[in-house]
Amino acid sequence: MSEIDELTDWIANPPINRGTVPYVLILNLEEFTRSKEGMEFLKAFADRLDELFAGRGCRLYRLSLASLVMTVSDQEVLVSGILSDTKMQLLRMIGRQLPDYFGAVDVNRITQIIDLRRERPRAMETVRRLAEQAANVDQVSNMMDMLLLEHIVRIEAAHKQWGDARFADLFLRSQQIALYEEGKPLHPVMSEFFASMAALRQHLLVGVDMRHNKNVFNQMTVTLDRIILKAIDAIKRPEQRASLNINIESVFSSDFETFERKSLNSLRRFNFEFRIGDIMQNFNEFLAARDLIQGRGGTVAIDGLLPPLINVIDLAQLNPNMIKVFWQPGIGPELLRRRGHFDRLRQSGVVLAMARVDDEDGFVTGQELGFGMFQGFHIDKLLSTPAPVPLSEYRGVG
């Protein structure tokens, strides 16, 4: 029996013994396959997992270098410890072996644990899909060059050569954000505009890995902010409400000042999304940016929220107009446990928005929690509009 046959048989007939429960831990590490260093890291990480969990009722299956599945049969209270230990090892090894990746990898998105008592079909489907992809993942053809400052210069030169309209046509995309009111159909109320990583790779940065040189990537996003502020009028209808995900420092640039003047000192048709990590690193600057935008009639959203942060940060004290919570498959129960926090935010006048809603479960959970706005592939389908590009290709996070 092959490894994949053995694994799928274990999922189909998991050992359910008294006091223990069966899970599978799935790691999709494809983003590490773009460099020789990343491939070496994957081998070392899999060996470390084998060593760490061999004596804890777990077995690791290597579908490919980038696709790892671990079967877990343990006491339910200990399963969360296995997941947290896996994330800890991943972060430690990234910090030591691939420091340029640290902070650029969302460990919550590339690790998932599935309870086979309730979600056996989803586990089987996920494992089979990863097995089908495995033959392609390990190919050397996936190798990519590291993002460098010269690539930012290339983006700037292309914008200067082609102008706002042509650059916007090639590289900017949008996705609708829809309003939900009980008993009424979803209604699009604004469009989020962003730079498409896929389009940049196709035309300007062929073979370049843009994600994992963190400092240069951040500089690139600031450059793209400046270009979007200049080019937005080329793709936005005058009456259309737009949402822009930008860096805090971009609000204090001369390009933003020019953008304000073009808008006749009124930002009422604009919503500005700031990533929660950027806010925490530049808190005083965020407060000044928020006051400036709201004082000009614009609105401010806090973007990139995951459930644990909702308990830690006093979001109401940040005085945003909106918060955007990321949906991920399986986090419904965790979000529901924070119902009281969401109720207090809504009662204080904050709009609750759910982003990355790519399945029906995210939409249903958001409705149950009183969310008023939704964004994602599933929402695109409900609005009968084509999905623009995968959110993984989006240079922002919402």
C-alpha positions as CSV (number, residue, x, y, z in Angstrom):
1,M,0.0,0.0,0.0
2,S,1.4,3.4,-1.0
3,E,1.7,6.3,1.5
4,I,-1.2,8.2,0.0
5,D,-3.4,5.1,0.1
6,E,-2.4,4.5,3.7
7,L,-3.2,8.1,4.6
8,T,-6.6,8.2,2.9
9,D,-7.5,4.8,4.5
10,W,-6.6,6.3,7.9
11,I,-8.8,9.3,7.2
12,A,-11.7,7.1,6.0
13,N,-11.4,4.8,9.1
14,P,-9.7,6.7,11.8
15,P,-9.0,5.1,15.2
16,I,-11.6,6.4,17.6
17,N,-10.6,5.1,21.0
18,R,-11.9,6.1,24.4
19,G,-10.1,9.3,25.5
20,T,-8.5,10.1,22.2
21,V,-9.8,11.8,19.1
22,P,-8.5,11.7,15.4
23,Y,-7.3,14.8,13.6
24,V,-5.1,15.5,10.6
25,L,-2.8,18.5,10.6
26,I,-2.2,19.8,7.0
27,L,0.6,22.1,6.0
28,N,0.7,23.7,2.5
29,L,4.1,25.2,2.2
30,E,4.2,25.9,-1.5
31,E,5.4,29.5,-1.1
32,F,8.8,28.1,0.2
33,T,9.5,26.3,-3.1
34,R,10.6,29.4,-5.0
35,S,14.2,29.4,-4.0
36,K,17.0,26.8,-3.5
37,E,17.2,28.0,0.2
38,G,13.4,27.5,0.6
39,M,13.6,23.9,-0.8
40,E,16.4,23.1,1.7
41,F,14.4,24.6,4.5
42,L,11.4,22.4,3.6
43,K,13.5,19.2,4.0
44,A,14.9,20.3,7.3
45,F,11.5,21.4,8.6
46,A,9.9,18.0,7.7
47,D,12.7,16.2,9.5
48,R,12.2,18.4,12.5
49,L,8.5,17.6,12.6
50,D,9.2,13.8,12.4
51,E,11.6,14.1,15.3
52,L,9.3,16.3,17.4
53,F,6.1,14.3,17.2
54,A,7.2,10.7,16.6
55,G,6.5,9.8,20.2
56,R,3.2,11.6,20.5
57,G,0.8,9.4,18.6
58,C,1.5,11.2,15.3
59,R,2.7,10.1,11.9
60,L,4.0,12.5,9.2
61,Y,3.2,11.9,5.5
62,R,5.3,13.8,3.0
63,L,3.1,14.1,-0.1
64,S,5.7,16.4,-1.5
65,L,8.4,18.8,-0.1
66,A,5.7,21.4,0.2
67,S,2.7,19.3,1.2
68,L,2.8,17.7,4.6
69,V,0.0,15.8,6.4
70,M,0.3,14.6,10.0
71,T,-2.2,12.2,11.5
72,V,-2.9,12.9,15.1
73,S,-4.6,10.6,17.7
74,D,-4.5,12.2,21.1
75,Q,-6.5,13.6,23.9
76,E,-8.6,16.5,22.7
77,V,-7.1,19.0,25.1
78,L,-3.6,18.2,23.8
79,V,-4.4,18.6,20.1
80,S,-4.2,22.4,20.2
81,G,-0.8,22.0,21.7
82,I,0.3,20.0,18.7
83,L,-0.9,22.8,16.4
84,S,0.8,25.5,18.4
85,D,4.0,23.5,18.6
86,T,4.0,23.1,14.9
87,K,3.6,26.8,14.3
88,M,6.3,27.6,16.8
89,Q,8.8,25.2,15.1
90,L,7.9,26.8,11.7
91,L,8.5,30.3,13.0
92,R,11.7,29.4,14.8
93,M,13.2,27.7,11.7
94,I,12.1,30.6,9.4
95,G,13.7,33.1,11.8
96,R,17.0,31.1,11.8
97,Q,17.2,29.8,8.2
98,L,15.1,32.2,6.1
99,P,15.0,35.5,8.0
100,D,13.7,37.4,4.8
101,Y,10.6,35.3,5.0
102,F,9.9,36.1,8.7
103,G,6.8,38.3,9.0
104,A,5.9,37.7,5.3
105,V,4.4,34.2,5.9
106,D,1.0,33.8,7.5
107,V,1.4,30.6,9.5
108,N,-2.4,30.6,10.2
109,R,-3.2,30.3,6.5
110,I,-0.7,27.5,5.7
111,T,-1.5,25.3,8.7
112,Q,-4.9,23.8,9.4
113,I,-6.1,21.1,11.7
114,I,-9.2,19.1,10.8
115,D,-11.3,17.1,13.3
116,L,-12.2,13.8,11.6
117,R,-15.2,13.2,13.8
118,R,-17.0,16.1,12.1
119,E,-15.1,17.0,8.8
120,R,-13.9,13.7,7.3
121,P,-15.0,14.6,3.7
122,R,-13.2,17.9,3.8
123,A,-10.0,16.3,5.1
124,M,-10.2,13.6,2.3
125,E,-10.8,16.2,-0.4
126,T,-7.9,18.4,0.8
127,V,-5.4,15.6,1.0
128,R,-6.4,14.2,-2.5
129,R,-6.0,17.7,-4.0
130,L,-2.6,18.2,-2.4
131,A,-1.5,14.7,-3.7
132,E,-2.6,15.6,-7.2
133,Q,-0.6,18.9,-7.0
134,A,2.5,17.2,-5.5
135,A,4.2,16.2,-8.7
136,N,4.4,19.8,-9.9
137,V,5.4,21.4,-6.6
138,D,8.9,19.9,-6.4
139,Q,10.0,21.1,-9.9
140,V,13.1,23.3,-10.1
141,S,11.2,25.4,-12.6
142,N,9.4,27.1,-9.7
143,M,12.6,28.8,-8.6
144,M,12.3,32.6,-8.6
145,D,14.6,35.6,-8.1
146,M,14.5,37.6,-4.9
147,L,12.8,41.0,-5.0
148,L,15.4,43.8,-5.2
149,L,15.3,47.6,-5.2
150,E,16.0,47.6,-9.0
151,H,12.6,45.9,-9.5
152,I,10.9,48.9,-7.8
153,V,12.7,51.2,-10.2
154,R,11.3,49.1,-13.0
155,I,7.8,49.6,-11.7
156,E,8.3,53.4,-11.4
157,A,9.7,53.5,-15.0
158,A,6.8,51.6,-16.4
159,H,4.3,54.0,-14.8
160,K,6.2,57.0,-16.1
161,Q,6.3,55.5,-19.6
162,W,2.7,54.3,-19.8
163,G,0.9,56.9,-17.7
164,D,-1.9,56.5,-15.3
165,A,-4.6,55.0,-17.5
166,R,-2.4,52.4,-19.2
167,F,-0.8,51.4,-16.0
168,A,-4.1,51.1,-14.2
169,D,-5.5,49.0,-17.1
170,L,-2.6,46.6,-16.9
171,F,-2.0,46.3,-13.1
172,L,-4.9,47.6,-11.0
173,R,-7.9,45.5,-10.1
174,S,-11.0,45.8,-8.0
175,Q,-13.3,43.7,-5.9
176,Q,-16.7,44.7,-4.6
177,I,-17.7,45.1,-1.0
178,A,-21.4,44.4,-0.5
179,L,-23.9,45.5,2.1
180,Y,-26.0,42.9,3.8
181,E,-29.4,43.7,5.3
182,E,-31.7,41.0,6.6
183,G,-34.4,40.2,4.1
184,K,-32.8,42.1,1.3
185,P,-30.4,41.0,-1.5
186,L,-26.7,41.8,-1.2
187,H,-26.0,45.3,-2.5
188,P,-22.5,46.5,-3.6
189,V,-21.6,49.7,-1.9
190,M,-17.9,50.2,-2.7
191,S,-15.0,48.7,-4.6
192,E,-11.6,48.0,-3.2
193,F,-8.9,48.8,-5.7
194,F,-5.5,47.1,-5.5
195,A,-2.4,46.3,-7.5
196,S,-2.4,42.7,-8.9
197,M,0.7,40.7,-8.0
198,A,-0.2,38.3,-10.8
199,A,-0.3,41.1,-13.4
200,L,3.0,42.5,-12.2
201,R,4.7,39.1,-12.4
202,Q,3.3,38.6,-15.9
203,H,4.4,41.9,-17.4
204,L,7.1,43.6,-15.3
205,L,8.6,41.2,-12.7
206,V,8.7,37.8,-14.5
207,G,10.3,35.2,-12.3
208,V,10.5,37.5,-9.3
209,D,9.4,36.4,-5.8
210,M,7.9,39.5,-4.4
211,R,6.8,38.3,-1.0
212,H,9.9,37.2,0.8
213,N,12.3,40.2,0.9
214,K,10.2,41.9,3.6
215,N,11.9,45.3,3.7
216,V,12.0,45.7,-0.1
217,F,8.4,44.4,-0.4
218,N,7.3,47.1,2.0
219,Q,9.0,49.7,0.0
220,M,7.3,48.3,-3.1
221,T,3.9,48.7,-1.5
222,V,4.6,52.3,-0.7
223,T,5.6,52.9,-4.4
224,L,2.3,51.2,-5.5
225,D,0.4,53.4,-3.0
226,R,1.8,56.5,-4.7
227,I,0.9,55.1,-8.2
228,I,-2.6,54.1,-7.1
229,L,-3.3,57.6,-5.7
230,K,-2.3,59.0,-9.0
231,A,-4.1,56.5,-11.2
232,I,-7.3,55.9,-9.3
233,D,-9.3,58.4,-11.3
234,A,-8.4,56.5,-14.4
235,I,-10.4,53.4,-13.3
236,K,-12.9,54.8,-10.7
237,R,-16.2,56.3,-11.9
238,P,-16.7,59.8,-10.3
239,E,-19.7,58.7,-8.3
240,Q,-18.2,55.4,-7.2
241,R,-17.1,54.9,-3.6
242,A,-13.6,53.4,-3.5
243,S,-11.7,51.6,-0.7
244,L,-7.9,51.8,-0.8
245,N,-5.6,49.6,1.3
246,I,-2.5,51.7,1.9
247,N,0.4,52.2,4.2
248,I,0.2,54.7,7.0
249,E,3.3,56.6,5.9
250,S,1.7,57.1,2.5
251,V,-0.9,59.4,4.0
252,F,1.9,61.9,4.8
253,S,3.4,61.9,1.3
254,S,3.3,64.7,-1.2
255,D,1.3,62.3,-3.5
256,F,-1.5,62.0,-0.9
257,E,-1.5,65.8,-0.5
258,T,-1.9,66.1,-4.3
259,F,-4.6,63.5,-4.2
260,E,-6.5,65.5,-1.6
261,R,-6.4,68.6,-3.7
262,K,-7.7,66.8,-6.7
263,S,-10.5,65.6,-4.5
264,L,-11.3,69.2,-3.6
265,N,-10.2,68.5,0.0
266,S,-13.1,66.1,0.4
267,L,-12.5,62.4,0.8
268,R,-16.2,61.4,1.3
269,R,-16.1,58.9,-1.6
270,F,-13.0,57.1,-0.2
271,N,-12.5,54.5,2.5
272,F,-8.9,53.9,3.6
273,E,-7.9,50.5,5.0
274,F,-4.9,50.2,7.3
275,R,-3.4,46.8,8.2
276,I,-3.4,46.1,11.9
277,G,0.3,45.3,11.9
278,D,1.1,48.7,10.4
279,I,-1.1,50.4,13.1
280,M,0.7,48.6,15.9
281,Q,4.1,49.6,14.5
282,N,3.1,53.2,13.8
283,F,0.4,54.0,16.4
284,N,0.8,57.7,16.8
285,E,1.1,58.1,13.0
286,F,-2.1,56.1,12.6
287,L,-4.0,58.4,15.0
288,A,-2.9,61.4,12.9
289,A,-3.8,59.7,9.6
290,R,-7.2,58.7,11.0
291,D,-8.0,62.2,12.1
292,L,-6.9,63.7,8.8
293,I,-9.0,61.3,6.8
294,Q,-12.1,61.5,8.9
295,G,-11.7,65.3,9.1
296,R,-11.9,65.4,5.3
297,G,-15.1,63.3,5.2
298,G,-13.4,60.0,4.5
299,T,-13.7,56.7,6.4
300,V,-11.1,54.5,8.0
301,A,-11.0,50.7,8.3
302,I,-8.8,48.5,10.3
303,D,-7.8,45.6,8.1
304,G,-6.4,42.1,8.6
305,L,-8.0,41.1,11.9
306,L,-7.9,37.5,13.1
307,P,-10.0,36.3,16.1
308,P,-7.2,36.3,18.8
309,L,-6.5,40.1,18.1
310,I,-10.2,40.9,18.8
311,N,-9.7,40.1,22.5
312,V,-6.3,41.8,22.8
313,I,-6.9,45.2,21.1
314,D,-9.5,47.7,22.2
315,L,-10.7,48.3,18.7
316,A,-13.4,50.8,19.7
317,Q,-10.7,53.1,21.2
318,L,-9.0,53.2,17.8
319,N,-12.2,54.9,16.6
320,P,-12.4,53.4,13.1
321,N,-15.4,53.5,10.9
322,M,-15.1,49.9,10.0
323,I,-13.2,46.7,11.0
324,K,-12.4,44.0,8.5
325,V,-12.1,40.5,9.9
326,F,-10.5,37.7,7.9
327,W,-12.6,34.6,7.3
328,Q,-10.7,31.3,7.3
329,P,-12.4,27.8,7.0
330,G,-12.9,26.3,10.4
331,I,-12.7,29.5,12.5
332,G,-16.5,29.9,12.8
333,P,-16.7,28.6,16.4
334,E,-13.8,30.9,17.5
335,L,-15.5,33.9,16.0
336,L,-18.8,33.0,17.7
337,R,-17.1,32.9,21.1
338,R,-16.3,36.6,20.5
339,R,-19.9,37.6,19.9
340,G,-19.9,40.0,22.8
341,H,-17.0,41.9,21.4
342,F,-18.6,42.2,18.0
343,D,-21.9,43.4,19.6
344,R,-20.1,46.1,21.5
345,L,-18.3,47.3,18.4
346,R,-21.5,47.4,16.4
347,Q,-23.3,49.3,19.2
348,S,-20.5,51.9,19.2
349,G,-21.2,52.6,15.6
350,V,-18.4,50.5,14.0
351,V,-19.3,48.7,10.7
352,L,-18.4,45.0,10.8
353,A,-17.0,43.6,7.6
354,M,-16.0,40.1,6.8
355,A,-13.2,39.7,4.1
356,R,-11.9,36.7,2.3
357,V,-15.4,35.1,2.3
358,D,-14.8,32.4,-0.2
359,D,-17.4,29.9,1.0
360,E,-21.0,29.8,2.2
361,D,-20.0,29.1,5.8
362,G,-18.2,32.4,6.1
363,F,-21.2,34.3,4.9
364,V,-23.6,32.5,7.2
365,T,-21.3,33.0,10.2
366,G,-20.9,36.7,9.5
367,Q,-24.7,37.1,9.3
368,E,-25.1,35.3,12.6
369,L,-22.7,37.7,14.2
370,G,-24.3,40.8,12.8
371,F,-21.8,41.7,10.1
372,G,-23.0,44.3,7.8
373,M,-20.5,44.0,4.9
374,F,-18.9,41.2,3.0
375,Q,-16.1,40.7,0.5
376,G,-14.7,37.6,-1.2
377,F,-15.1,35.1,-4.0
378,H,-18.4,33.7,-2.6
379,I,-19.8,37.3,-2.5
380,D,-18.7,37.8,-6.1
381,K,-20.8,34.8,-7.0
382,L,-23.8,36.0,-5.1
383,L,-23.5,39.4,-6.8
384,S,-23.3,37.6,-10.2
385,T,-20.0,39.4,-11.0
386,P,-16.8,37.6,-12.1
387,A,-14.2,37.2,-9.4
388,P,-11.2,39.5,-10.3
389,V,-8.0,37.8,-9.0
390,P,-7.3,35.5,-6.1
391,L,-6.7,37.4,-2.8
392,S,-3.4,35.7,-2.6
393,E,-2.4,37.8,-5.6
394,Y,-3.4,41.0,-3.8
395,R,-0.6,43.2,-2.5
396,G,-2.7,44.2,0.5
397,V,-4.4,41.8,2.8
398,G,-8.1,42.4,2.7
